[in-house]
Amino acid sequence: MEFGIMGGVLLLWFVLVVMTVSLMWGLFRNNRVVATVQPPLTRRILEQRYANGEISQEQYLAMLEEIQ
């Protein structure tokens, strides 16, 4: 079975659309993962700073309120 030039062009466009959609899906999926991982890391850093005496209790509570 012979596709001809039109069949080849359609196949090329189909492949390009699938690749573009896959790339966009992958980029947006990774953003969600980073967003869910970030707050625990921020809280851990804040707790370490408070434990090391770098910030006062008032500063700790204010910053904790901001990240939640």
C-alpha positions in Angstrom: 0.0 0.0 0.0 1.4 3.3 -1.0 0.7 6.5 1.0 2.2 9.0 -1.3 3.4 12.5 -0.5 0.1 13.5 1.4 0.3 10.4 3.6 3.9 11.2 4.5 3.1 14.8 5.3 0.1 13.7 7.5 2.3 11.2 9.3 4.9 13.8 9.9 2.4 16.2 11.4 0.9 13.5 13.5 4.3 12.6 14.9 5.1 16.3 15.6 1.8 16.9 17.4 2.3 13.7 19.6 5.9 14.8 20.5 4.7 18.4 21.3 1.8 17.1 23.5 4.2 14.7 25.3 6.7 17.4 25.9 4.1 19.8 27.3 2.6 17.1 29.5 6.0 16.2 30.9 6.9 19.8 31.7 3.6 20.5 33.5 3.8 17.2 35.4 7.3 18.0 36.7 6.1 21.4 38.0 3.4 19.8 40.1 6.0 17.4 41.7 8.3 20.3 42.6 5.4 22.2 44.1 4.5 19.3 46.4 8.1 18.7 47.5 9.1 22.3 48.3 7.1 23.1 51.5 8.6 20.3 53.6 12.1 21.3 52.6 11.3 24.9 53.6 9.9 23.9 56.9 12.9 21.7 57.6 15.3 24.6 56.9 13.2 26.9 59.1 13.4 24.4 62.0 17.1 24.0 61.6 17.6 27.8 61.8 15.5 28.0 64.9 17.3 25.1 66.5 20.7 26.7 65.7 19.6 29.9 67.4 19.7 31.9 64.1 16.1 33.2 64.6 14.0 33.9 67.6 10.8 32.2 68.5 8.7 35.1 67.3 10.5 35.0 63.9 10.1 31.3 63.7 6.4 31.4 64.4 5.9 34.3 61.9 7.8 32.5 59.2 6.1 29.2 59.9 2.7 31.0 59.5 3.9 32.4 56.1 4.9 29.0 54.6 1.7 27.2 55.7 
